[in-house]
Amino acid sequence: MRRTRLEDVARLAGVSMATVSRALSSPGLVRKDTLARVRHAVEALGYVPDASARTLASGRSRTVAAVVPTLDNAIFSHSIQGLQSVLAASGYQLLLGSHNYDVDTEIDVVRALAERAVDAMVLVGADHAPETLSLLKQSGIRTILTWSLSSHYPCIGFDNVEIGALAARHLYDLGHRDFGMISGIAQHNDRARLRTEGFLGTLRALRIKPAAGALCEQPYSFAGGRSGLRHILQASPSRPTAIFCGNDVLALGCLFEATALGIKVPDQLSIVGCDDLPISAEISPALTTIALESAKLGRMAAQALLSWLQDGVEPGRTELPVTLVERQTTAAPATPR
């Protein structure tokens, strides 16, 4: 069976092939009655535009790729949804890839997406293999970094050092002096590394040094949060009265394990997370956390890329605010120091 072609749509709609092409690529430039006839013909004939031919003709694929560490974490899905909604409204499609925090996999994923001639790419964080960045530079694909800040590339992100500092100051001001931290795996993850630096650096400035056993790295999962608390309780010479977790998933896992062990939160242990996932406000006790506007980040990244693609305006460096949301998992220690 012969594939329906552009000229078939034009013949049925009673317009030129150029008008059909314009109606499909820039519907706002076509009269409403003409657009209606073209869309009716497209639907009646089951016409599917040849993306490769359109890319060759225009030099644009009208696709944007986003490469994220994982699709398991809801925080990334919120930003992806924000990205998708803005791109779709402008006629762009979003392609997704993930690498599970593996730099070699990320290289492969970025190469595969680049071979699809995407117009732009969104990466998470500032830690990337030189091969990844070189590949993107050589391909000429417009690239924006998200979630982190960079002085070398266009970026929209958060001050991850300040995230850790906010948690430390909040817990210190409540009266805590024995601290622990459950971080994400810091290798190839600047967000985890910088949040730890912000937390520990602020405590050092306050002349507080957590015990070595009170710090650990865990995979971003509920199980990681549970394992992290058990590790701290076993390895730390004195039980911390407050723990900062690198994200809400770790913090919730820590909370679940504390409950299972009979540790009262916040009476015996205060917990702070980061992200402000929807579940964090609904759990009991509700989680104190650092709120990140992840959906807004996705929308702003899309808007910046569209401006770059359509108007040639290269994005700069945009820092989004971080805010501590105090709920029920933090309180003054039972025995103030």
Phi and psi in degrees as a GROMACS rama.xvg file:
@    title "Ramachandran Plot"
@    xaxis  label "Phi"
@    yaxis  label "Psi"
@TYPE xy
-71.9747  136.689  ARG-2
-70.2169  137.252  ARG-3
-64.0616  133.555  THR-4
-110.631  168.814  ARG-5
-58.8925  -38.813  LEU-6
-65.999  -28.3528  GLU-7
-66.5661  -42.2437  ASP-8
-64.1779  -43.5887  VAL-9
-61.466  -42.3713  ALA-10
-63.0866  -45.957  ARG-11
-67.6218  -36.9506  LEU-12
-80.9195  -14.8843  ALA-13
74.7774  34.1077  GLY-14
-135.08  175.308  VAL-15
-79.3657  162.238  SER-16
-63.0198  -34.6686  MET-17
-63.1695  -37.9903  ALA-18
-67.5068  -40.9338  THR-19
-60.7292  -46.2146  VAL-20
-59.4483  -42.4256  SER-21
-66.3607  -39.1264  ARG-22
-63.9064  -34.3071  ALA-23
-80.027  -34.4198  LEU-24
-94.5334  -33.2157  SER-25
-139.711  71.5821  SER-26
-59.4437  -25.3002  PRO-27
-67.225  -15.3118  GLY-28
-94.1747  1.77807  LEU-29
-113.991  139.948  VAL-30
-58.3846  147.182  ARG-31
-59.5565  -42.2799  LYS-32
-68.5859  -36.6561  ASP-33
-67.5964  -42.8091  THR-34
-60.5592  -39.8246  LEU-35
-63.5821  -40.9399  ALA-36
-65.6212  -41.1465  ARG-37
-64.5174  -45.1709  VAL-38
-64.2987  -36.7957  ARG-39
-64.2198  -41.9178  HIS-40
-65.89  -41.5116  ALA-41
-58.7858  -45.6916  VAL-42
-68.7729  -41.5846  GLU-43
-65.3501  -36.3777  ALA-44
-93.1949  -7.89609  LEU-45
64.5182  37.4328  GLY-46
-72.851  131.041  TYR-47
-118.995  116.757  VAL-48
-59.6065  144.393  PRO-49
-81.4575  102.94  ASP-50
-62.77  -38.3603  ALA-51
-66.0386  -40.4873  SER-52
-66.3182  -40.6165  ALA-53
-64.6483  -37.6246  ARG-54
-65.4266  -42.3857  THR-55
-64.1429  -37.9724  LEU-56
-73.5103  -38.4726  ALA-57
-101.838  -18.3887  SER-58
78.3803  6.02405  GLY-59
-131.18  139.349  ARG-60
-97.8232  -11.5833  SER-61
54.8795  37.8115  ARG-62
-128.719  146.27  THR-63
-126.017  138.197  VAL-64
-106.305  144.325  ALA-65
-126.773  128.567  ALA-66
-114.886  117.46  VAL-67
-117.647  157.421  VAL-68
-62.4636  -39.1807  PRO-69
-158.329  152.541  THR-70
-100.159  1.21652  LEU-71
-77.8184  -26.2905  ASP-72
-89.6309  122.173  ASN-73
-60.5542  -26.6286  ALA-74
-62.0867  -36.5077  ILE-75
-73.5892  -34.3704  PHE-76
-63.8679  -33.6872  SER-77
-65.3341  -42.9597  HIS-78
-69.709  -36.9922  SER-79
-64.0477  -39.4974  ILE-80
-63.5402  -42.014  GLN-81
-62.3327  -41.8256  GLY-82
-62.0963  -48.4148  LEU-83
-61.1344  -43.9858  GLN-84
-62.8515  -40.6629  SER-85
-73.3345  -41.8561  VAL-86
-64.2625  -43.5841  LEU-87
-62.3116  -37.411  ALA-88
-64.0652  -21.083  ALA-89
-105.566  12.0906  SER-90
81.8395  20.1744  GLY-91
-105.477  145.619  TYR-92
-101.576  148.815  GLN-93
-109.538  127.981  LEU-94
-106.529  139.882  LEU-95
-116.881  145.397  LEU-96
-143.298  153.421  GLY-97
-138.81  157.502  SER-98
-133.15  0.608389  HIS-99
53.6263  42.2637  ASN-100
61.257  26.7385  TYR-101
-110.885  119.143  ASP-102
-66.7799  -36.0509  VAL-103
-66.9328  -40.1851  ASP-104
-64.5676  -38.7082  THR-105
-61.3078  -40.6371  GLU-106
-57.7429  -46.0797  ILE-107
-64.1026  -42.1079  ASP-108
-66.2535  -45.2353  VAL-109
-62.7054  -41.5798  VAL-110
-62.6172  -44.5245  ARG-111
-62.3026  -40.3388  ALA-112
-71.6037  -37.4991  LEU-113
-62.5741  -35.2009  ALA-114
-67.5072  -16.4531  GLU-115
-85.8785  6.18649  ARG-116
58.8861  42.7894  ALA-117
-65.1151  151.843  VAL-118
-78.8506  -28.788  ASP-119
-156.188  163.725  ALA-120
-140.058  142.3  MET-121
-112.468  125.262  VAL-122
-114.707  156.374  LEU-123
-103.115  128.915  VAL-124
82.3709  174.527  GLY-125
-107.083  -6.984  ALA-126
-89.817  110.092  ASP-127
-144.595  149.113  HIS-128
-63.5309  144.537  ALA-129
-53.4306  -34.7534  PRO-130
-62.6624  -37.67  GLU-131
-63.6511  -49.1239  THR-132
-67.2772  -37.5707  LEU-133
-65.5164  -41.0502  SER-134
-60.2921  -44.5187  LEU-135
-67.1297  -38.9644  LEU-136
-65.3681  -44.7406  LYS-137
-66.4936  -33.6605  GLN-138
-78.7057  -16.5023  SER-139
75.8282  13.1525  GLY-140
-75.0417  125.811  ILE-141
-64.0228  129.65  ARG-142
-130.803  136.564  THR-143
-127.29  136.835  ILE-144
-90.9765  143.899  LEU-145
-128.918  161.697  THR-146
75.7148  -19.2603  TRP-147
-132.107  168.031  SER-148
-111.417  144.522  LEU-149
-141.712  146.243  SER-150
-95.9601  -0.0644285  SER-151
-112.283  -20.6028  HIS-152
-134.286  154.263  TYR-153
-56.1037  137.059  PRO-154
-153.804  151.302  CYS-155
-134.695  115.859  ILE-156
-164.214  -165.08  GLY-157
-117.406  154.928  PHE-158
-81.042  95.7114  ASP-159
-69.9891  -26.2906  ASN-160
-63.5314  -43.5308  VAL-161
-65.7181  -30.4596  GLU-162
-59.3915  -49.8808  ILE-163
-64.5758  -38.0779  GLY-164
-64.8655  -40.9316  ALA-165
-58.8552  -44.8651  LEU-166
-62.4259  -44.6364  ALA-167
-63.2508  -45.9667  ALA-168
-64.469  -39.3438  ARG-169
-61.8906  -47.7003  HIS-170
-69.4843  -39.0279  LEU-171
-63.1419  -44.6484  TYR-172
-63.7591  -25.717  ASP-173
-74.073  -15.4113  LEU-174
112.329  2.56256  GLY-175
-74.5695  143.429  HIS-176
-133.31  -9.97089  ARG-177
-111.371  110.786  ASP-178
-117.754  152.788  PHE-179
-135.182  165.011  GLY-180
-146.6  135.219  MET-181
-112.294  107.199  ILE-182
-100.492  160.134  SER-183
-70.5155  170.352  GLY-184
-65.295  122.222  ILE-185
-80.4537  -24.2  ALA-186
-63.2533  127.456  GLN-187
62.0009  24.553  HIS-188
-141.253  89.8212  ASN-189
-65.5758  -28.8383  ASP-190
-62.8184  -47.2607  ARG-191
-63.4072  -44.057  ALA-192
-63.6235  -44.1324  ARG-193
-72.684  -33.526  LEU-194
-64.6984  -38.8368  ARG-195
-64.9964  -43.9359  THR-196
-60.7822  -41.2568  GLU-197
-65.1515  -40.1754  GLY-198
-67.588  -52.7591  PHE-199
-70.4702  -35.8456  LEU-200
-64.27  -39.1234  GLY-201
-67.7932  -40.666  THR-202
-64.9731  -38.4354  LEU-203
-61.2922  -41.1748  ARG-204
-63.4968  -26.1777  ALA-205
-93.5579  8.89378  LEU-206
63.219  39.3853  ARG-207
-118.196  131.283  ILE-208
-127.731  106.35  LYS-209
-62.439  150.05  PRO-210
-63.2039  146.355  ALA-211
-54.5565  -39.8897  ALA-212
-71.7201  -8.63573  GLY-213
-88.7708  3.65821  ALA-214
-120.681  133.73  LEU-215
-153.336  158.186  CYS-216
-110.243  140.031  GLU-217
-143.202  154.063  GLN-218
-61.1883  149.496  PRO-219
-72.6488  89.2136  TYR-220
-161.002  164.342  SER-221
-59.3978  -41.5011  PHE-222
-62.0647  -36.426  ALA-223
-63.6229  -40.1111  GLY-224
-66.0313  -40.683  GLY-225
-63.7589  -48.1603  ARG-226
-63.0985  -37.8328  SER-227
-61.9658  -43.5499  GLY-228
-65.4642  -42.6407  LEU-229
-61.0501  -41.5447  ARG-230
-60.1974  -46.3007  HIS-231
-64.2248  -41.7998  ILE-232
-65.7205  -32.6282  LEU-233
-83.2768  -35.0187  GLN-234
-95.1147  -23.6534  ALA-235
-84.0062  131.648  SER-236
-64.2632  -28.4839  PRO-237
-129.666  136.093  SER-238
-67.0767  123.591  ARG-239
-63.2874  150.537  PRO-240
-98.4062  -7.7199  THR-241
-148.166  138.189  ALA-242
-131.909  132.27  ILE-243
-102.147  131.355  PHE-244
-112.399  142.355  CYS-245
-63.3183  -22.0817  GLY-246
-154.592  174.964  ASN-247
-67.6468  -32.3714  ASP-248
-63.0153  -45.2922  VAL-249
-62.8204  -42.0965  LEU-250
-63.676  -40.3181  ALA-251
-67.9314  -39.6742  LEU-252
-60.9796  -41.2863  GLY-253
-61.3172  -42.5397  CYS-254
-63.7609  -43.2398  LEU-255
-61.4114  -41.6658  PHE-256
-69.7071  -38.7514  GLU-257
-59.9057  -43.4647  ALA-258
-62.2906  -43.1765  THR-259
-63.7525  -32.1469  ALA-260
-88.087  0.603423  LEU-261
78.2219  18.0583  GLY-262
-88.5177  122.359  ILE-263
-81.0997  128.661  LYS-264
-112.78  123.521  VAL-265
-100.143  7.90841  PRO-266
-58.2727  -43.5777  ASP-267
-105.739  -19.4669  GLN-268
-151.41  126.033  LEU-269
-97.075  142.763  SER-270
-131.85  133.038  ILE-271
-122.293  134.964  VAL-272
-110.599  -164.033  GLY-273
-154.025  128.686  CYS-274
135.721  -43.7803  ASP-275
63.6136  57.4747  ASP-276
-64.2569  152.95  LEU-277
-54.03  -37.6469  PRO-278
-65.4692  -23.3324  ILE-279
-65.3219  -28.1649  SER-280
-86.9718  -16.7637  ALA-281
-97.6835  -23.0147  GLU-282
-67.1429  158.001  ILE-283
-123.236  119.662  SER-284
-73.7574  147.684  PRO-285
-64.3503  143.042  ALA-286
-84.2154  128.084  LEU-287
-73.339  133.737  THR-288
-154.545  167.574  THR-289
-96.7165  116.973  ILE-290
-81.4062  131.551  ALA-291
-120.442  131.951  LEU-292
-84.492  76.7951  GLU-293
-69.6053  -39.8716  SER-294
-65.6022  -39.8843  ALA-295
-63.615  -39.1608  LYS-296
-56.814  -45.5983  LEU-297
-62.6821  -43.4811  GLY-298
-64.146  -43.3506  ARG-299
-66.9768  -36.645  MET-300
-62.8203  -42.2394  ALA-301
-64.3883  -44.6733  ALA-302
-62.2496  -40.2859  GLN-303
-64.951  -41.4414  ALA-304
-67.0954  -40.9955  LEU-305
-63.1906  -40.524  LEU-306
-63.4111  -38.5916  SER-307
-66.5926  -45.6101  TRP-308
-71.1239  -39.2063  LEU-309
-92.5275  -32.5362  GLN-310
-117.248  -5.05975  ASP-311
74.9679  16.923  GLY-312
-91.1047  106.059  VAL-313
-71.9363  130.71  GLU-314
-64.2386  154.583  PRO-315
-103.764  -131.428  GLY-316
-117.415  115.24  ARG-317
-117.71  121.303  THR-318
-103.039  125.091  GLU-319
-93.5217  150.137  LEU-320
-72.0519  153.215  PRO-321
-121.583  140.149  VAL-322
-136.906  132.305  THR-323
-79.1799  127.683  LEU-324
-109.519  107.029  VAL-325
-85.0067  122.999  GLU-326
-125.324  -131.558  ARG-327
-106.079  0.103542  GLN-328
-96.2374  6.01464  THR-329
-128.792  141.464  THR-330
-162.695  171.643  ALA-331
-62.7978  147.035  ALA-332
-63.7271  152.832  PRO-333
-59.131  -36.7219  ALA-334
-121.23  92.2392  THR-335
-57.8796  143.002  PRO-336
